[in-house]
Amino acid sequence: MPSLPPLPSVDDTDAVVAWVAAHLGHLTLEGPDGVRPGGHRGGQAAADRALATLDITGYARSRSVVLPEERRGASRMSPYVRHGLLSLPEMWDAVADAPSGDRRRYRDELLWQEFARHLYAGLGPGLAEPLRRQQPRPQGPADRDEEMACVSWLRRGLEDDGWLVNQTRMWWASHWAVRRGRDWREGEDDFFRHLLDGSRAANRLGWQWTVGTATGKPYGFSRWQVEKRAPQLCRSCPLSAACPIQGWPDATSGPRFASYDGGQGVVGAPGPGPSDVVTDGMPTAVWLTAESLGDADPALAAHPDLPAVFVFDEPLLRRLHLSGKRLVFLAECLADLASRRNVDLRLGRVPDELAGTALAVTFAPVPGFAVRAASVRLAEVHPWPWLERPAGQRLTSYSAWRKGIRR
């Protein structure tokens, strides 16, 4: 298929939205007429501005604040990390001078993200298997959910901004799967469709934690969390005097996580990738993936004079049915990059669009990369920028993994 038309300037959000609606809108959840931007602007310049103003002073105390927004300690950096505009090692170094308690707490969150990537690299789609074995619970009544101020507010944040603080992600997942007994897979897919930082690794592990995988104890969502973290929601709720979540949910013990022996590969899992650059010829282009859209991407940095090519994977997008705001964010990342170097945009099947091109690429620890990489010509594969490279350790829980690493 011919290249897509060039993207407009990343500074013209309306024009980028119109470009996505015209060329990718038929693949979105909302359709061409419903494409809108989310609450983050995409692109390296936006990521750099966010990093330059990052101040985690008070993070340990305020990271779980939900409302008012001006008191939140959450950094909102996750969409930039998810798409490789900022790496976890870069984020680790960025908070080196922060107060010690805040630095430890923030870096612990970075390590949680890394642990999720380790599990996903080792298990691939199998990361969801412990939850598949969970016994379904009878679905609770949900006919008044839209009247609940906390639930309707959360839903608007998910659908409008494409970003939620971690505390509210746990609220929603618990309300969905623990109290209402809905299929966790539908809920996780719902998050993935909307969240600008949507990651199967972190998303699935978060849902597993909520339903009690590894701990055996589900996370319960009830009124007291809202009153503690966002009391104005309760005060404004029409159901305040008859709250449907007044008490703790009746939840059974969660499924136990099947530990992963880091030395044993799992079919369909990508593994950690190479530890050094693997070369098999001279590349003529750099293949960009959704995991590596930043200027510091190793393959991009190694070949500043080569054109970059990004393929909007049409069969995958048709299946995922992502919200348009996710594609607007991706388009902004690519538009920003295109202001500094040649970027060729394609829509179609990855093997077809990249056929015959000798590619340099950065390994991505996701199953889709391994599948597509096997069908194209890779002249050069660069290592993934791990914060803590997988070393064959047995992964039974985050706390056990945390004790066994160097950091």
N, C-alpha and C positions, 0 to 999 in steps of 0.2 A: 504494500500500500504506500502511496506517496507520503512524504513528510507532512505533518500538520502545519498549518500556518504559524508564523512566529508569534510568540506571546507578546501582549502589550507590556508597557512598563509596570514593574512591580508596584510603583507608587500610585497607579491608577486602579484602585480596587474594583471599581465598577466595571472597568474594561476587562479585567481578569475574570470577573464573575461572568460577564457576557461571553468571553472566549470559552470558558468551561461549559456554559449552558449550550453554546452552539455546537461544540465538538464532542463533549462528553456527557451532556445532559441526559441523553437517552439511556445512559447506564446508571444514573443516580437514583437514589431512593425517592426523591421528590419530583423527578422529571425536570425537563429544561426550564419550565416556568418557575420552579421552586428553588433553584440554585441560589444560595446565599452564602456570604462569608461567615466564619465562626468568630470566636472571641480572641484569636491570636492571628497576627499577620505572619505569613511564611517568608522564608528567605534568610540567607546568611546575615544580611545587614540587620534584620529584625532580631535574630539570635544574638548577634554581637552587641546590639544596644541593650538587650535584656541582661546579658552577662556583665556588661560594664556597670550596670546599676544594681547588680545583685548584692544584697545586704541581708545576711541571715541572723543578724543580732536579734536575740529573743526568739529564735526559731524553736528551740526546745519547749518553750512555754506556750507559744502561740500557733504551732503548726496544725493543731486540731480545731482552731477556731473556725467556725463556719460563717457567722454573722455577728457584727457588721463586717462588711468586706474590708474596710480599712484597718481592721485589727487582725486580719488573717496573716499567718506566718508562712503559708505555702508560697513557694517561689515561682510557680507557673512556668518552669523551665522545661517540663516534660515533653511537650511537642517537639522542641528543638533537639532534645536528646533522642527521641524516638526516631527521627529522620536523619540522624547523623550530622546535623548542623553544629552540634556540640557533642563531644564524646564524654563518656563517664570519666576517663582520666582527666580531661580538661576541667570538668566540673569539680572533681576531687581537689585539684590544685587551686581552683578559683576561691575556695573557702579556707585556704590554709591559715589566713590571718584572723579568722573569725574567733569570737570567744570560745573557749575550749568546750564547754557543754553544748553549745549550739553546733559547733563544728562536728563533734562526735555524733550528735543526733542526725545531722544532715547527711554526713557520710554513711551512717548506718542505712539511710534510705537509698543512697546510691548503691550500696552493697546489696540491698534487697533486689534492686533492679538487675544487678549483675547475677545474683543467684537465680533469678527467674530465667535469665538468658542461658545460664549453665544447664538448667533443667530442660529448657526447650531445645537446646543444642543436642542434649543427650537423648531426650525422649521424643522430640518432634510431636506429632499428633497424639502420641501416647501420653503426653502430659495431662490429657483429659481423662484417661482411663479410670483413675480412682473414683472420679465422680460418676462415671457411667455405671459403676457397680452400686451406687447409692440406691437404697430402696425408696421409691417415690412415696411422698406423703399425700394425703388427700388435700386437694386445693381448697384453701380457705376463701371466704367471701371477699371479693374485691370490688363490690359495686359502689363503694363510697370512697375509693381511693382518690378520685378526682376532686372530691370535696376537702380532702386533707391538705392543709396549707403546706406541710412539709413535703408531701409526696408530689403535689402539683408543682411546687417550686423547684424540686429536684429535676423533675421531668423537663421543665422549661430550660433549666441550665444545660441539661444534656443535649436537648434538641436545638437550642438556639446558639449556645456558645461552643459546644463540643468539648467542654472541660469541666471537671468537678474536683473539688478538694478531696483528698483521700478519705476523710471522715464520711463524706456524703456518698462516696462510692460504696463504702461498707454498708451504709444505711440502705441504699437502694438494693444492693445484692441480697442483703439479709431479708428485706421486706419481700423481695421477689421469690427467693428460693426457700428461706427458712420459715417465714410466717405464712406466705401464700401457697407454698408448695409447688410453684411453677417449675418447669423444666429449666435447670441451670443453663443448659446449652443455648436455649432461646435468649435468656438474659445476657449471657456472655456475648452472643452474636449481636444483640441490641447495642451493647456498649461499643463493640468493635465498629459497628456501622457509624456511630456518631462521634466517638472521642477522637480528637485531633492527635492524641498520643496513643491511639488504639494499637495495642501490641498483644499478639496472642500469648507471648511469654508472660508479661506482667499481668495481663487481663485474666488469663486462666488461673494463674497462681493466686491472684487476689480473690477470685470467686471460690477457689478451693479452700483458702484460709477461712472465708466467711462461713462456708457450710461445715467446717470442722475437720477438713482433711489435714492429716499430720497431728493436729492437736486432739482430735476426737471430740472437740467442744465447739458447736456452732456459735457464731456471733449473733447475739440477739439484738434486734432493733426495737426500741420502745420509746415512750414519750420522754423519759428522763434524759436520754441523749440529746433530744431536740431542745429541751428546756435548759440544758447545760451549755450547748454549743450555739444555739440559735433561738433564744427565748422569744424573740419577736414573732417567730412563725407560730408558736403556740398561742400567743396573745391575739393574733389576727385570725386564727382558724375558726371557721364556723362550727366545727365539731369539738371545740375546746371543752365543752361541758360533757361531751359523750365521746371521748377519744377512742377510736378503734384500736389503738396500739398502747393503751394505758398500761397494760401489764406486759410482763415478759412473754415472748412467744413460746408455745409448747413445742419444743424442738427435741428430736432424738439425737443421739450421738452421731457425729459425722463419720464418714468412712476413713479408714486409715490409708495413708499414702504409701504406695509400694515403693520402697527405697530404690534408688538408681545407683548401680555400681558404675562409676564413671569410666571404668576400663572396658565395659561391655557396650558395644554399639547396638543401637536399636534400629530395626528396619524402618526407613522413612525419616530418620533423624539426621540432621546435617553434620553433627559433630562440631569440634572447635575450629576446624579449618587449618590451613598451613601456619606454621610458626615463622616462616621466612617466605620471601617472594618466590613464587614458582614461575619459571619462564619456559615458554615453548614457542619461541618465534618473536617477531617484531609486531607490536600492536599498531593498528591504524586508527583506532578510536577507543575512547573510554566508555564502558558501559556503566551507566548510572542505575542504581536500584533505589527503591523507596527507603532503604535503610541507610543510604550513603549519599546525601544530597548537599553536603557541606564542602566548602573550599578546601578543608583539611583532609578530605577523603584521601586515603593513601594512593589510590590509583590516579585520581585527578591531580594530586600534588606531584606525582612522579612524571606526569606527562602534560605540562602546562600548555603545550602547543598543539596537542591533539584535539580534535572535535570530541564532544561528549554526546552520547545518544541515550535517550530515555524512551522506553516503550510503555505506553499505557496499555496494559495487558487486557485486551477486550474480553476474552472469555472469562478471565478471573473477575474483572469488574462487573460483568453481567451476573456472575454467580453471587458475588459479595453484596451487590446492591448498596453500596456505600452512600452515606449522605453527601450531598454536593459540597458541603463545607469542607469535607476532607479532601476532595479533589481541588477545591479552590486553594487550600493550603499548599498542596503539592505543586499546583501551577505557579503560585507565588514563589516557592522555592526555586523552581526552574526558571522563572522570569528573572529573578534576581541573579542567578548564575549566568544567564544568557547576556546580562549586561557587561560581563567580563570576558566571556569566551563563547565560542561557537557551540550551540546546543541544538541537536537535531531531535525533534519530537516525533514519535510514531504512535499509531494506534493500530493494534492487531495482535496476532500471535507472536510471542517473543522469538521463537525459532525462525519464523518467516521474515520478520523485520530485521533480524540480525544476521541472516544467512550470508555466508561468504565474507564477513567482516572479522578481521583479527582483532580481538578485544583485550583490553586491560580492564580489570575489574577488582574491586575489593570484596573478598569473601563476606557473606552475610550468614549468620548462624540461624537461619530459618529454613524450613523444609522446601519452600518454594524456590529458593535460590539453587539448591542442589538439583532439583528437578530441571529447571530451565538451563542451568549451566551445562548440563549433560548434553544439551541439544544445540549448543552454539560453539563457535571456535574461540577458545580461550588461549591467548598468547601469553598472558601474564596475570597471575592471581596474587593479590596482596593480602597479607594477614588482616584479620579483624582487629580493631584496637581495643582489646580486652582491658578491663580494669584489673582483673585477676584471671590470667589465662587458665582454663580448665587443665587440671593436672591428674585426672584419673581418680579423684577423691570420691568416696561413696557419699551420695547425697541423700541423707535421711530427713534432714530438717535444716531450716535456715540457721538456727542457733548452732547446730553441730558443724555445719559448713563454715560458719563465721569463725569458730574457734580454730579451725584447721588451716586458715589462710594467713598470709604474711601481714596483711594490713591491719 
